[in-house]
Each structure stands twice: as C-alpha cells, then as structure tokens.
Amino acid sequence: MMKYVKKYVRKIGFCLCSLMLFIGLFPMDVSAAARNFNKKATIAISGAEDYAHTQKYIWIKYKAPNDGYITITAQGNAQKLQEDSSGSKGAGLATGIFRLYNSQKKTQLSGDYVYNTAGKNPAEYTVVYGVRKKTTYYLQVQAQGAVSVKCNFTKVSKSKANKKSAAVSLPKKKKAKGILAAGDNAADWYKIKIPKKQYLHFYYSGKANGQVKLTFSGAYLNTAKRYIIQGSEEVGHAYTIERVQPGNYFVKVERADSQSSGFYTLKWQ
C-alpha cells in the first residue's frame, strides 16, 4: 500500500513542477484578467504596478451594455508624496496615457490621450469614447504613478441612417442625439426641409475623443464643415446661414479620422 502512495505522491510532485515550469516559460497576464470595468467601475493601479516600475501596460476590459459613450476619469490617490529636494510636499498625483483597443487588443481605436490628475480642467484627466452595444473593448493604461481609473457609461441611441439616400428627417427645433463609435466608419445623415426663404440657424454640441465632423450641404448652399473638438464636457456651437432658398438640406455627422469617436447633438430653427 505504501508503495502505491509514494508512487502517487511522486506523480503529483512531477505535475506541479511541470506546471510551475510552464508558468515560468509562458507568464500569464493575470492583471489583465483581474481588471474589468463591468465588475468594478473604478480600478486602482498602484505605484509599484506603473509603467515606470514594470515597463508593462495595464489592460482594463469593458463590454458595452448598449450603444452610447463611456467617460474615463483618472484620479490621483490620496497618499502623500515623499519630500523632494526642496522640502515641499504634495498630494499623490499621476500622469499617463490612455489608449482604446479592440477586443483582441491588437487594433488601436483612439489616439493617445495624456492624462494629468493635477489638472484643473476636467479635459486634462477625463476622456470620452463612443461605444457600440455588446462590443468588447480594452483600455490600455500607461501609468506613471499610482492612479484610480473610473468608467461611467451613458446610453445614447445609434442612428441607422448611414447613407444620404436614407437620411432621417429632422423637424424644426427638435434635437437629435447620436454617437459615433470607436472603430465604426458609418456616418449619420439628417435631412432638413426648408419651406420658404429664411435664415437657417444650426446648433450643435458634443463630447469627443479626437474630432467629430459635421458637413452641411444643399442645393443652394456651398458645402460647409464644422467640428466638435476633443473634450469631455459638452460644449455648444452655432452656425448660421443667411437667407437660404426653399429646398432640402443635409447634415452629415462622422468621425474626423480613424481614431476619433464621441457623442453629439444637433438642432435647427
């Protein structure tokens, strides 16, 4: 009996050693698996885990429950920094870079966003990305110093009018809302019917990573382009066309380049 027990123990020992050797040769990305915005809205990254110490990125997974946009905010931790050569002390502040990737972590869907938790303007530590329903994304964090990364989702319907021939009619004074998702090439089209000669006032706003481009066109209108520039807070803009003739006019809303995304509103009167 003892002979079989010893043989069994030797087999277990051999398996454990083989497993440890395998892990050593092919290290698992445990940190990426443990970080998921769907499980925890705020993810803490310690100073010992940052890029300066490890030369490795932190990956945070997120699967969008609906069409909309996510607001990513970097927050410095509450720890105090050590006294520097001047003898001064400061709050635990951090800088770094956010990049949004696809579900395979191979295609970068956004530009590099540099955050600074010491910033006084939210645009210095907050970025917005448009996302699609049931789609998985990864946020790559190149952290410099301890930081907490918070994710907040806002639901916004995605327009299906992605061709001029299928443009959605937009009534006077009615506000349209939409999102341009990261990695999505489809544009949103709106049609405006002007019954008589009049001044045409457009009002548009949004939040963007990169730029959202609006193109205004029509039979009696020289094509004009306007932009919603990168920002985490909604900022309003106006565009007025003097004395347009009766007819149909169009507004095309799209990402300005392959690494832009965001949220927008549009209204006319």
C-alpha positions as CSV (number, residue, x, y, z in Angstrom):
1,M,0.0,0.0,0.0
2,M,2.8,2.4,1.0
3,K,4.5,1.7,-2.4
4,Y,1.5,2.9,-4.3
5,V,1.1,6.0,-2.1
6,K,4.8,7.0,-2.7
7,K,4.3,6.5,-6.4
8,Y,1.2,8.7,-6.4
9,V,2.9,11.5,-4.5
10,R,5.8,11.4,-7.0
11,K,3.4,11.8,-9.8
12,I,1.7,14.8,-8.1
13,G,5.1,16.4,-7.5
14,F,6.1,15.9,-11.1
15,C,2.9,17.5,-12.3
16,L,3.3,20.5,-10.0
17,C,6.9,21.0,-11.1
18,S,5.8,20.9,-14.8
19,L,3.1,23.4,-14.2
20,M,5.4,25.8,-12.4
21,L,7.9,25.5,-15.3
22,F,5.2,26.1,-17.8
23,I,4.1,29.3,-16.0
24,G,7.6,30.4,-15.8
25,L,8.2,30.0,-19.5
26,F,4.8,31.4,-20.5
27,P,3.8,34.0,-17.9
28,M,0.0,34.6,-17.7
29,D,-1.4,38.2,-17.9
30,V,-3.1,37.9,-14.6
31,S,-3.5,41.6,-14.1
32,A,-5.5,42.0,-17.4
33,A,-7.9,39.2,-16.4
34,A,-8.5,40.7,-13.0
35,R,-9.3,44.1,-14.3
36,N,-12.8,44.6,-15.7
37,F,-14.9,47.8,-15.6
38,N,-18.1,45.7,-15.8
39,K,-17.2,44.2,-12.4
40,K,-15.8,47.3,-10.8
41,A,-16.4,50.8,-12.1
42,T,-13.2,52.1,-10.5
43,I,-9.9,50.3,-11.0
44,A,-6.9,51.1,-8.7
45,I,-3.4,50.9,-10.1
46,S,-0.6,51.0,-7.5
47,G,2.7,52.9,-7.9
48,A,4.5,49.5,-7.9
49,E,2.4,48.4,-11.0
50,D,3.0,51.5,-13.0
51,Y,4.9,51.6,-16.3
52,A,8.0,53.2,-14.8
53,H,8.5,50.2,-12.5
54,T,7.3,47.3,-14.7
55,Q,7.7,48.5,-18.3
56,K,4.3,46.9,-18.8
57,Y,0.9,48.3,-19.7
58,I,-2.3,47.8,-17.6
59,W,-5.2,46.4,-19.6
60,I,-8.8,47.0,-18.5
61,K,-11.7,45.2,-20.2
62,Y,-15.1,46.7,-20.9
63,K,-18.2,45.3,-22.7
64,A,-20.8,48.0,-23.6
65,P,-24.3,47.1,-22.5
66,N,-25.9,49.4,-25.1
67,D,-24.9,52.0,-27.7
68,G,-23.6,55.1,-26.0
69,Y,-20.3,56.6,-24.7
70,I,-18.0,55.9,-21.8
71,T,-16.3,58.7,-19.8
72,I,-12.9,57.6,-18.4
73,T,-11.6,59.6,-15.5
74,A,-8.1,59.4,-13.9
75,Q,-7.9,60.2,-10.2
76,G,-4.7,60.6,-8.2
77,N,-4.7,58.6,-5.0
78,A,-4.8,60.1,-1.5
79,Q,-1.3,59.2,-0.5
80,K,1.3,61.9,0.1
81,L,4.4,62.1,-1.9
82,Q,7.8,62.0,-0.1
83,E,9.6,65.3,0.5
84,D,11.6,66.4,-2.5
85,S,14.9,68.2,-2.5
86,S,13.2,71.5,-1.8
87,G,11.5,70.1,1.3
88,S,7.9,70.6,-0.1
89,K,5.1,68.0,0.0
90,G,2.2,67.4,-2.3
91,A,-0.8,65.2,-2.9
92,G,-0.4,61.9,-4.7
93,L,-0.7,63.0,-8.3
94,A,-0.2,60.9,-11.5
95,T,0.2,61.2,-15.2
96,G,0.0,58.7,-18.0
97,I,-1.6,57.7,-21.3
98,F,-5.0,56.1,-22.2
99,R,-5.5,54.2,-25.4
100,L,-8.6,52.3,-26.5
101,Y,-8.2,49.0,-28.3
102,N,-10.5,46.4,-29.9
103,S,-11.5,43.1,-28.3
104,Q,-8.3,41.4,-29.4
105,K,-6.1,44.2,-28.0
106,K,-4.4,44.4,-31.5
107,T,-6.1,47.4,-33.2
108,Q,-5.8,50.9,-31.6
109,L,-9.2,52.6,-31.8
110,S,-8.2,56.0,-30.4
111,G,-5.3,58.4,-30.3
112,D,-3.0,58.7,-27.3
113,Y,-4.8,60.7,-24.5
114,V,-2.3,62.1,-22.0
115,Y,-3.9,62.5,-18.5
116,N,-2.7,64.6,-15.6
117,T,-4.6,64.3,-12.3
118,A,-3.1,67.6,-11.2
119,G,-5.0,69.4,-13.9
120,K,-7.6,72.0,-13.0
121,N,-9.7,71.4,-16.2
122,P,-11.6,68.1,-16.5
123,A,-10.3,67.8,-20.1
124,E,-6.8,67.2,-18.5
125,Y,-7.9,64.0,-16.7
126,T,-11.1,62.9,-18.5
127,V,-11.7,61.4,-21.9
128,V,-14.8,60.2,-23.8
129,Y,-15.1,57.2,-26.2
130,G,-18.2,56.2,-28.3
131,V,-19.0,52.5,-27.9
132,R,-21.4,50.0,-29.6
133,K,-23.8,47.6,-27.9
134,K,-22.4,44.2,-26.8
135,T,-19.0,45.1,-28.1
136,T,-15.9,44.4,-26.1
137,Y,-13.1,47.0,-25.7
138,Y,-9.8,47.2,-23.8
139,L,-8.4,50.4,-22.3
140,Q,-4.6,50.4,-22.2
141,V,-3.2,52.4,-19.4
142,Q,0.5,53.5,-19.5
143,A,0.5,54.7,-15.9
144,Q,3.2,56.9,-14.3
145,G,2.4,56.9,-10.6
146,A,-0.5,55.4,-8.6
147,V,-3.9,56.2,-10.1
148,S,-7.5,55.2,-9.9
149,V,-9.3,54.9,-13.3
150,K,-13.1,55.3,-13.3
151,C,-15.5,54.3,-16.1
152,N,-19.0,55.8,-16.5
153,F,-21.4,54.7,-19.2
154,T,-24.1,56.9,-20.8
155,K,-26.7,55.3,-23.1
156,V,-27.3,57.1,-26.5
157,S,-29.2,55.6,-29.4
158,K,-27.2,55.0,-32.6
159,S,-28.8,56.3,-35.8
160,K,-29.3,53.8,-38.6
161,A,-29.3,56.5,-41.4
162,N,-25.8,55.9,-42.6
163,K,-26.5,57.0,-46.3
164,K,-27.6,60.3,-47.8
165,S,-30.5,58.4,-49.5
166,A,-31.7,57.2,-46.1
167,A,-31.2,60.5,-44.3
168,V,-33.5,61.0,-41.2
169,S,-35.9,64.0,-41.5
170,L,-35.1,66.4,-38.7
171,P,-38.1,68.7,-37.8
172,K,-37.5,72.3,-36.7
173,K,-36.4,72.8,-33.1
174,K,-36.2,69.0,-32.5
175,K,-32.9,67.9,-31.0
176,A,-31.2,64.9,-32.5
177,K,-28.7,62.9,-30.4
178,G,-26.3,60.3,-31.6
179,I,-22.9,58.6,-31.1
180,L,-20.0,57.8,-33.4
181,A,-18.4,54.7,-32.0
182,A,-14.7,53.9,-31.9
183,G,-13.7,51.9,-34.9
184,D,-17.1,52.4,-36.7
185,N,-16.9,54.0,-40.1
186,A,-20.6,54.7,-40.5
187,A,-21.8,58.3,-40.7
188,D,-25.1,59.7,-39.6
189,W,-27.3,61.6,-42.1
190,Y,-30.1,64.2,-41.5
191,K,-32.4,65.9,-43.9
192,I,-33.9,69.3,-43.3
193,K,-36.8,70.6,-45.4
194,I,-36.9,74.4,-45.7
195,P,-40.4,75.6,-47.0
196,K,-39.5,79.2,-47.6
197,K,-36.6,81.7,-47.8
198,Q,-35.2,82.2,-44.3
199,Y,-32.2,82.4,-42.0
200,L,-31.1,78.9,-41.1
201,H,-29.6,78.5,-37.6
202,F,-27.8,75.3,-36.6
203,Y,-27.0,74.4,-33.0
204,Y,-24.7,71.5,-32.3
205,S,-22.7,70.2,-29.3
206,G,-21.0,67.1,-28.1
207,K,-18.1,65.3,-26.4
208,A,-15.4,63.7,-28.4
209,N,-12.1,61.8,-28.4
210,G,-10.4,63.4,-31.4
211,Q,-12.9,65.3,-33.6
212,V,-16.5,64.9,-34.8
213,K,-17.1,66.4,-38.2
214,L,-20.4,68.0,-39.4
215,T,-20.8,68.7,-43.1
216,F,-23.7,70.9,-44.2
217,S,-24.9,70.8,-47.8
218,G,-27.9,71.6,-50.1
219,A,-29.0,72.7,-53.5
220,Y,-28.5,76.4,-52.7
221,L,-25.7,76.1,-50.2
222,N,-21.9,75.9,-50.6
223,T,-20.7,72.9,-48.6
224,A,-19.5,73.9,-45.1
225,K,-17.7,71.8,-42.5
226,R,-17.7,72.3,-38.7
227,Y,-16.0,70.4,-35.9
228,I,-16.6,69.3,-32.3
229,I,-13.1,69.3,-30.9
230,Q,-11.8,66.8,-28.3
231,G,-13.4,67.4,-24.9
232,S,-15.0,65.5,-22.0
233,E,-17.6,68.2,-21.4
234,E,-20.5,69.1,-23.7
235,V,-19.8,72.4,-25.5
236,G,-22.3,74.2,-27.7
237,H,-21.7,75.8,-31.1
238,A,-23.8,77.7,-33.6
239,Y,-23.7,78.0,-37.4
240,T,-26.0,80.4,-39.3
241,I,-26.7,80.5,-43.0
242,E,-28.3,83.7,-44.3
243,R,-31.4,83.6,-46.4
244,V,-31.4,80.0,-47.7
245,Q,-33.7,79.2,-50.6
246,P,-36.6,76.6,-50.1
247,G,-35.5,73.1,-50.6
248,N,-33.8,70.1,-48.9
249,Y,-30.6,70.5,-46.9
250,F,-28.4,67.8,-45.4
251,V,-26.1,67.4,-42.4
252,K,-23.6,64.5,-42.4
253,V,-22.1,63.7,-39.0
254,E,-19.0,61.5,-38.9
255,R,-15.6,60.8,-37.2
256,A,-13.0,63.2,-38.5
257,D,-10.4,60.4,-38.7
258,S,-10.0,56.7,-37.9
259,Q,-9.1,57.3,-34.2
260,S,-11.9,59.6,-33.3
261,S,-15.3,58.8,-31.6
262,G,-17.8,60.6,-29.4
263,F,-21.3,61.9,-28.8
264,Y,-23.2,64.8,-30.5
265,T,-26.5,66.7,-30.5
266,L,-27.9,68.7,-33.5
267,K,-30.9,71.1,-33.8
268,W,-32.0,73.8,-36.3
269,Q,-34.5,76.6,-36.4
